[in-house]
Structure formats: C-alpha cells, structure tokens
C-alpha cells in the first residue's frame, strides 16, 4: 500500500518531467499523454481509497518516534483526496483548449503542465499526511509548485501577484511551524489523533499559552484559506490562467489551508481543549467577518475572475465557520461545504474562462447579451450561481443547512450571530452572481446582438467538464444522503 501511496504522489511529477524528454509528433499526442497520466493517477487514487483505511506508514525517520514522514488513509483523507482526484482530470481536459490561446511557446507550455500536474501529487500528499510534520512539508511544497503557475504569463502583474502569494505563504508557514514545535513539546505524538494529542499533564498551567499558539497556527494555515486580513493575495492570483485559478480556488491551495485547519483543530490541539475558550470566540469572529467581507467585496468588484475570487474568500470561511464551531456536527458541515463548494466554484470559474477565451471579455459590464451566443456556458453558469446562493435542490443548500444546524445545536451565542451572517451572505451572493446572469440574458430591448459578432460556445473539451459539474451539483443536492452519512462518520472520528 505504501508503494501505491507514493506512486500517486510522484507519478504526476515524473510524467511532467518527461514532457521535456519525449519527442511528441504533434500537440494532440502530447495532450493525450498528459490527460492519460492524470487520469491514470486518478484511477490509482480510487483504487487506493477503495482498499480501506491504512494507519501510519513511515517513509522517513528523522529522530525518534515523533519526527518522521509518514502517510495514512483515514476518513479525512478519503474526503479530500477523493475531491482532488475527481476534479483534476476534468480540469486538465478543460485546460487544453484554454492553453491554445497562450502564445508563449512549447517549452513554456511544458513548464506549465509540469507544475500543474505536480500540484496534483503534492495536494494528495497533504491529504494523506499521517502527522503534522508530513503535512507541513507538503504544505511548503505546495507553495513552491504553485508560484510558477501564478506567474505563468510573466507579465508584470503576474510577477507581482506571485511574489505576494509567495511572501504571504512563507509568513503563514512560519506561524504554522511554531504550532508544530509546540505540539512536539506538549503533545504525546505528532500523529493525527481524533480528539487531539496534547498531554494535559505537560500543559499544566500553560493552557493560555497553548491557546495563543493555536491562534497563531490557525492564522498561519489560514493564509492559504484566505482568512482576513491575509486574503489580498487571492484576488491578485486571478492573473494566472483560468485552469490554475479554478484549482487554486476550488480545491488545491485554498482547500489545503482549510483541510490543515481541520486537522490541527480536531486532530492536533483537540476540539474539547479549545471549545468555550477565548480563542474559539476570536477565530470565529475573524471567520464571520471574512464571510461578510468577501461577499461585500464581490458585490463591489467589476472584474469577473476577481469577483469570483472574493466569493471564494467568503465561501472558504463558511468551511472554517463549521470547523470553529468545534463539534462533530460543525465538522460535518465543514466537510460538506468543502466538497460541494469545490464543484460549484470550479464550475463558475470554468464558465468565466470560457467567456474570456471565446468572447475576450473580462468585466461584468461586457457580459451583455452573451447568453444568446453562448447558451451552454451561461446555462451552466446560472446553475452554479443558484447553487452558490443555496437554492434548495442544489448542493449549496445542503452544506449551508448543515452549517446552520450545527450553529443552532452548539449553543454558542456567537454561532447564532453566524447564522445571520450566513443569511446576509446568501443575499449578497444572489446580488453578485445574478447580476452577471441577468446582464447576459437580458441586456435590454435596444441591445444590438449583431455587435457580438461570431462569438460561440467553446468546443467539447470545455463543455463536457461543465456539464459533468452541473450533474454533480444536482446529484449532491438531490441525493446527498450517502455522502452526508459518510461525512458524519468522519466528523465523529469513526473513520
């Protein structure tokens, strides 16, 4: 099993390197090769997860029992790795027609796909980490392999955005490193253990110090989860190609930050240790402010991808709101929204990318009348907009329902305020998403459709992923019980 786990981490990187070695006769052959090894990796991940839970498998031992690189498969791994493995092949297929619009040469394109697929393996490494040290190492690697993707176009704007992302990520990692050191000192082990690893005898009268360290660790990992005030890198990272920003916003980077916070909260410091303390109210207040801030800025923003980026900032804190409720039901809501938001957000970003490549439009006011020329794209975008709003029958409603239910049952007064914030955010989401839909479908009776020229829907490589995402949003909305039941077992520490 260890060999299979290492294979799914290393295969995307090794095959990406071979792009520079294999003499492909044409572009189509190279695309078949790229999609082939990404799809193969996904199949291997499914096979790995189907074999069941696997406890701590040591890869490298640095010193003693605590300091080692080790992998495992538990319920949390199944949720995150399953999401990553499902979305990556579809994103790769979508990337082929999109990257045809890039004019930077063959080697530059090979570099893009090297880092694009290497990110797949690194993200899987985060999901399979058996302890804090392993997760931290892969977390740092994630920064290194995604910086070149953000700066792919090599424009001044892209270089500045990648630099900001790099600095923020390094700063966050420094805070996370401090948290790891304290877990080494005051924990019985670094291995992820449901309920926490702190040795209360060693903690003694230093509880407030450990709570402060948790706050620092939360904010450190929260950089990638775009928590206020460390979220300004995310809208700027939208200068990257849409296949990159979609994965940055839907699963790879930002979800890795949220996933790390879940691990640290429930499997590191322990929810029982944190619940009811000042730090719970502090991080919950930050998360609720981030939800409102992201939604408000999305309403104000006129650039399509940046508007969706602010939407991501808000929705990531939906996930973290479930986490900081610090109950099994709160973790259930967080897991639901982590998965369901992945499908909703990658779908909306891919629709935006289709508009950019087909119509060369980047701003909201340029969307007028485009639904007539691109009916498939805007039909899909409308469904994703309704799902993000939380309309019943779609997956967004299910996850928001469980978050609200967790807030009610927690008995936490600030969590009650959170329900109001969720409702307000839903209203703002309706405003900033439906504004785009209405402009595309109803430009006004005097609008000249001839001015749109020969704009049309993209080819099947873009459309097929979009249709599959719509199907997923409907299935997860109408038939969510099996998924929610699995998430519930994970949230209770049974898997």
N, C-alpha and C positions, 0 to 999 in steps of 0.2 A: 504493500500500500504506500509506503514512503516513496518508493520509486515513482509511482503514478503521481503522487502529490508534487514531487519535484519536477516531473515531466511537464505538468500543466503550467508550472511557473516559468520554466526555462524554454519550453518549445516556442512560444511566440517571439522571444528574443533571438534565439538561434536561427529560426527561419527568417526573421527580419534581417539579420546579418547576411544571410545567403542571398538576399536581393542584390547585393553588390558583387556577388561572385557568379551567379548563374546567368549565362548569356541568353536572355529571353528573346525569341524571334520577333515578338510584337507585344504591344501593350495589352491586348486581350489575354494572351498567355500568362503574362505577369499577374493580371487581375485574378485569373483562375487560380494561380498558385497562392496568392495572398488569401483569397477567400477560402481556399481549400484548407490551409493550415489553421486559419482561425476557426473554421467550422469543425475541423478535427479536434482542436483543443476544447471546444465546447462539448463535443461528444464525450471526450475523455473526462471532463468535469462531471457530466451527468453520470457516467459510469462510476466515477469515484464516489459521488454522493449517494448513489444507489446502493453501494456496498455497506452503508451504515456508519454509525459513529465510531471514531477512532480516537483513543486517548493520546496523550503526549508522546510524540515520536521524535526523539532527539536527532538533530542533524549535526550540530557542532557544540562542543562543550568548551566554554572559556575558563571557568573557575568554579569549582564546587557544584552544588545542586541548583543554585539559583540562576547563575549566569550561563545560559545556553540558548541556542537557536533550536526551536522545536515547533513541529506542526501538529495540528489536530483537526478533526472534523466533529463538530458538535452542532446543535440546532442553529446557533447564530451563524456558523459557517455555511450551513445549508441555505439559509435565507439570503445572505449577501452574495456568496459565490454563485448561487442559482440565478440571482438577478443579473449579475455581471455576465455570466455565461450565456444567458438568454439574449441580452441586448447587443452584445459585441458583434456577432455575425451580421445582424441586421444593420448595425451602424457601418460596418465595413462595406457591405453591399451598397449602401447609400453613398458612401464616400467616393466610389469610382466615378460616377457622372459628375459629382461636385468638383473633384480634383481635376477634371478635364479643363476646367476654367482657369486653373493655375498655370502660369507661364514661366515657371522657374527652372525648368529643365529636368531631365531624367534623374540625375543624382539627387537633386533636391527632393524630388518626389519619393525616391527610395528612402531617404533620411526620414521623411515624414512617416512612411509606413513602418519603418524600423521602430521609431519611438511610439507610434500609435499602437502597434501590437505589443510592444514591450510593456506598455502601461497595463495591458490586459493581464499579463503574467504577474506584475507587481501587485495589482489590485487583488488578484486571487491570493497572493502571499499574505496580504493584510487579513483577508477573510479566514485563512487557515492558521493564523498565528496562535500558538498554544500559550504564549506568555507575553508579558509587557515588553520585554527586550526584543523579541522577534517582531512584534507589531511595530515597535519604534523603528527598527532597522528598515523594514519595508516601507514605513511611512516616509522616512527620509529618501529612500529610493524613488518613491512616487513623485516627490518634488523634482528630483534630478531628471526623470524621464519625461515629465510634462512641461518643464520650462522650454525645451526646444520646440514643442508643439505650439505653445502660446506665441513664440517669436517666429513662427514658420515663415510668414510673409516678408520678414526682415525690413519692414517699414519702420520709421522712427517711432510711430505709435505702438507697434507690436513689440519693439525692443524695450520701450519704457514700461509697457504692461508686463512683460515677462520679468523685468528687473524688479518691479514692485511685488509681483507674485512671489518671486524668489526670496526677497527680503522678508516679506510677511511670513512665509512658510518657515524660514530659518528661525525667525524670532519665536514663532509658535512652538517649533520643535524644541527650542531651548527651555521653554516653560514645561513642556511635556517631559523633558529629560529630568528636570528637577523632581517632578512627580514620581518618575521611575526610581530615582535614587532613594526617595523616602519610602517607597514600597519595598525596596531591598532592605532598608534599615528596620522598618516596623512591620513588615509582612512575614508570615510564616513561609511563604513561597511567592515566586513571581508568576506561577502558572495561574491562568484564569480559572477562578473557582466561583460558582454561583453563590452569592451571599457575601463575597468579599474575602480578602486574605489577611486582613490586619490582625496582628497579635495584640489583643487588648491589654494583656499584661505589660507588654513593652510600651504601648501607647501611654498608659497611666494617665498622668495629669496633662499630657500634651495634646489633648483632643483638639483644642482650638488651633494649634499649630498644624495638625493634620487636616483640619477643615480648610485652613488657608492654603495648604498645599494642593488640596483637591480643587479649590477655586483656580489656582494657577494652572493646574493640569487641564481643567475644563476649558479655560480660555486658550491654552496652548493648542490643544486639538481643535478648539473652536475656530481657529483661524481658517482652517480648510472648510469648516462648516459655515463660514461667513457670518459669524456672530458679531454684532455691534460691539465695539467700534472697529473691528478688524475685517470689514467686509468690502472695502472700497476696491480691492484687487479684482473682485469677481466681475463687476460690470466692465472694467477695463480689459479683462481677459477675453471679452467678446470679439476682439480684433482677430482672434485665431479663426481658422476655417471652421465652418459650422459643424462638420463631423467631430471636431475636437471640442468645441464649446458644448455641444449636445451631451457628450460623455462627461465632460467636466461638471456640467450642471445636473446631469441625471443620475450618474452612478459612480464614476471613478474617483474624482478628487473630493467633491463635497460630501458624498455619501461615506467615503472613507473617514472623513472627520467625524461625522455623526456616529458611525459604527465604532470608532475608537472611544468616543464619549460613552456609548452604551457599555462597552467592555470595562472601562475604568470605573464607571458608576456602579454597575451591578456585579462585576466580576473582579474588581480591584479593591476600591475602598469599601464597597458594600452599601446597598440602599438603606439597610437598617441603621448603619452608623451615621448616615447623612440625613435621613428623614427627620424633619422637625427642627433642624438646626438653622442657624442664621445663614449658612452658606446655601441651603436649599432655597430660601426666600431670595437671596441675592442672585443666584443663577437663573431662577425662574423669572425674576423681574427683568433681567437682561434679555432673556429669551422672548418674553412677551413684548418688550419694547422693539426687538428686532422684527417680530412678526408685523407689528404696526408700521414700523419704519419702511420695511421692504415693500409692503403693499402701497403705502403712500407715495414712495418714490416711483413705483411702477406707473401709477396714475399720471404722474408729472412727466415721465420720460417719453420722448417722441421717437427715439431710435428703436427699431423693432427688437433687435437682439439684446440691447441694454434693458429694455422694458421686461423682457423675459428673464434677464439676469436678476433684476430686482425681485421679480416674482419668485425666483429660486431662493433668494436670501430669506424671503418671508416663509416659504414652504419648508425650508430646512429647519427653521426654528419651530415649525409645527412638530417635526420629529423630536427635536430637543425638548419641547414642552412635555411630550409624553415621557421622555426619559427622566426629566427632573421632577415629575410627579412622584417618582421613586416607589411605585407599586407595580406588581405584576400586570395589572390592567393598563397602567400607563405605558409600560414597555410593550405590551400588545399593540396599543395604538401607535406607538412609535415605529414598530416593525411594519405594521400595515401601511403607514404613510411612506416609509422608506421605500417599500416595494412599489406601491401604487403610484406614488409621485414619479418614480423612475420612468414608468411608461407614459404618464401624462406629459412630463416635461420634455423627454426626448422626442415625443411626437410633435409638440408645439415648436421646438427648435428646428426639427427637420422640415416642417412646413415653412418656417421663416427662411431656411436655407434654400428651399425650392423657389421661393419668391425672389431671393437675391440672385440666384443663378439664371432663372428664366426671364425675370422682368427687370433685373438690375435695380430693384427698389430697396431702400434701407430704412425708410422713415414711415411713420404711421400715416401721414397725410398723403403719401404716394400710393396707398392701397386702394384708392377709389376705383370701383368698378372691376377690380381684378378677378372677382369671383366668377364673372361671366367667361373670362378667358382661361381661368384655372379652377374649374368646378371641383375636381377631385381633391386638390390641395386644400381649398377653403372649406370643403365639406368635412374633411378630416380635422382641419384646424378648429372648426366650430365644435366638434365633438370633444376635442381636447380642452377647449375653453370651458365648456359646460362641466367637464369632469373636474377641472381645477376649481371651479366655483363650488362644487359639491352638490350638483344636481342629483337627486335620487335616481337609481338605475345605473349610475356610473361609479367607477371605483373610488373617486374622490370623496363621495358621500360616505362610503363605508369607513374609511380611515378617520375622517373627521368625526363621525358618530362615535367611534370608539375612544377617540381623544376626549371628547366632551363627556362621555360616560365615565371615563377614568377620573376626570377632574371633579365630577359630582361626587363620586364614591370615595375620593381621597379625604374629604373633609377639610382640605386646605383652603383657607379663605382666599389666598392669592390665586389658587387654581380656579376658584369661582370667577374671579376677575378675568382669568384666561378664557373662560367660555365667552364672555362678552367681546374680548379681543378677537377670538376666532370668528364670531358673527360679523364684527366690523370688518375684519379682513376679507371675509367672504363677499361682503358688499363691495369693497374696493376691488376685489378680484373680478367681480362682474363688470365693474366700470372699465378697468383697463384691458380686459380680454374682449368684451363685447364691443368696445369702441372699434377695435380692428375688424371684427366680423361685420358690424353694421356698415362701416365705410366700404368694405369690399363688396357687399351685396346691394347696398342702397346708396349710391353716390349722388343721387339727386336726379330729378326728371330732365334737367337740361344737360346732363353729362354726355360728352361725346365719346362713345365707345370706340370710334374709329381711331382716336388718338392713342389707344393702347397698342395699335399695330398688330404684329403677328405673335404676341405672347401666347403661350400654351402650357399645358401641364407637362412636367418632365417625363422622361421615359420610365419604363417598368422598374428599373433598379432603384429609383426613388419612391415610386408609388407603392410597390409591394411592401416594404417596411412600414409605410404609413398605414396601409390597410390592416396589416397584422397588429399594429399598435391599437387601432380602433377596436378590433376584435378582442384584444386583451383587456381594454378598458371596459368593454361591455361584459365580458365573461367575469372579470374580477368584481364588477358591480352587481351583476345579477346572480352569480353563483360563487359567492365569496366564502361560503361556509367551510369548505375543505381547507382553504388557505388560512382562514382565521383560526380554525381549530389547531392547525399546526403551529401558527404563531403563538397561540395561547399556551401550548405545551412548552415552547421555547421560553416564553416570558415567565413561566413558573419554574424554570430550571429542570424540567423533566427530560429535556433533550440537549 
